[in-house]
């Protein structure tokens, strides 16, 4: 299965290279290659955590896959892709902390105690994305 993910990722990368401006293929390629490598490392025993505990890596992979997709589309780093990429990566990292029980309190307790700060951070994130989409010009919609 893991080699299938990597092969599908390479195929999507070739499609992205041939079809200029198709960032969704680059996103799919990056995501599948990362997921395939994760599955390969997990199957070989290098990663000793079960998927039920390490599922937040999918959010990290999503964030990491947005960066090459945005660069492939615009030939530069744009906040339209970088800000959501950072958000997905940070979300995955936070969920991994709770999934591996590295903190002495639950995710529910964290949300109940820190929801105002999370609301402010969400507003800042939306503002940054909005400001970034103004910089990308009129042709920036869709992919």
C-alpha positions in Angstrom: 0.0 0.0 0.0 2.8 2.5 0.9 4.6 2.0 -2.4 1.2 2.5 -4.2 0.8 5.9 -2.4 4.4 6.9 -3.4 3.8 5.8 -7.0 0.5 7.7 -7.2 2.2 10.7 -5.8 5.0 10.6 -8.4 2.4 10.2 -11.1 0.5 13.3 -9.9 3.8 15.2 -9.8 4.4 14.3 -13.4 0.9 15.5 -14.2 1.5 18.8 -12.3 4.7 19.3 -14.3 3.0 18.8 -17.6 -0.1 20.7 -16.8 1.1 24.1 -15.8 -0.9 25.9 -13.2 -2.6 22.8 -11.9 -1.7 23.1 -8.2 -4.2 20.5 -7.2 -2.0 17.8 -8.8 1.0 19.1 -7.0 -0.9 19.1 -3.7 -2.1 15.5 -4.3 1.5 14.5 -5.3 3.0 16.0 -2.2 0.3 14.5 0.1 0.5 11.0 -1.4 4.3 10.9 -1.2 4.3 12.0 2.4 1.5 9.6 3.3 3.3 6.8 1.4 6.6 7.5 3.2 4.8 7.5 6.5 3.1 4.2 5.8 6.4 2.7 4.6 8.2 3.8 7.8 5.3 2.6 9.9 5.3 -0.8 8.1 9.0 -1.2 8.6 8.8 -0.5 12.3 10.7 2.8 12.2 7.5 4.5 13.4 6.2 2.5 16.3 3.0 4.3 16.9 -0.4 3.0 15.8 -2.4 5.1 13.4 -5.2 5.6 16.0 -2.7 7.6 18.0 -0.8 9.3 15.2 -3.7 10.3 12.9 -3.0 14.0 13.3 0.0 13.6 11.0 -2.6 13.8 8.2 -3.2 17.4 9.1 0.6 18.1 9.1 0.9 16.4 5.7 -2.0 18.6 4.4 -0.2 21.7 5.6 3.2 20.6 4.2 1.5 19.7 0.8 0.0 23.2 0.4 3.4 24.9 0.2 4.7 23.2 -3.0 1.2 23.4 -4.5 1.1 27.2 -4.0 4.7 27.6 -5.2 3.9 25.5 -8.3 0.9 27.7 -9.1 2.4 31.2 -8.6 6.2 30.5 -8.8 6.5 32.3 -5.5 5.3 31.8 -1.9 2.0 33.5 -1.4 0.2 34.0 1.8 -2.9 32.4 0.2 -1.2 29.1 0.5 1.4 29.6 3.3 -1.0 30.8 6.0 -3.4 27.9 5.6 -0.3 25.6 5.4 0.9 26.9 8.7 -2.5 26.6 10.2 -2.9 22.9 9.2 0.6 22.1 10.3 0.2 23.8 13.7 -3.2 22.2 14.2 -1.7 18.8 13.5 1.1 19.4 15.9 -1.2 20.5 18.6 -3.4 17.4 18.1 -0.4 15.2 18.1 0.6 16.6 21.5 -2.8 15.6 22.9 -2.9 12.3 21.0 0.4 11.2 22.5 -0.7 12.6 25.9 2.3 14.8 26.3 0.4 17.3 28.4 -1.4 16.5 31.7 -4.8 17.8 30.6 -7.3 16.8 27.9 -8.0 18.4 24.6 -11.5 19.2 25.8 -10.1 21.0 28.9 -7.8 23.0 26.6 -10.6 24.1 24.3 -12.8 25.1 27.3 -10.0 27.1 28.9 -8.5 28.7 25.8 -11.4 29.3 23.4 -11.1 33.1 23.5 -7.5 33.0 22.4 -8.3 30.5 19.7 -11.1 32.7 18.5 -8.6 35.7 18.2 -6.0 33.5 16.4 -8.7 32.4 14.0 -9.5 36.0 13.2 -5.9 36.9 12.7 -5.5 33.9 10.4 -8.6 34.9 8.3 -7.2 38.5 8.1 -3.9 37.3 6.9 -5.5 35.2 4.2 -7.7 38.1 3.1 -4.7 40.4 2.9 -2.8 37.8 1.0 -5.5 37.3 -1.6 -5.6 41.0 -2.4 -1.9 40.8 -3.2 -2.4 38.0 -5.6 -4.4 40.0 -8.1 -7.7 39.4 -9.9 -6.5 36.2 -11.6 -5.9 34.4 -8.2 -9.3 32.7 -7.9 -9.6 29.0 -8.3 -7.0 26.5 -9.4 
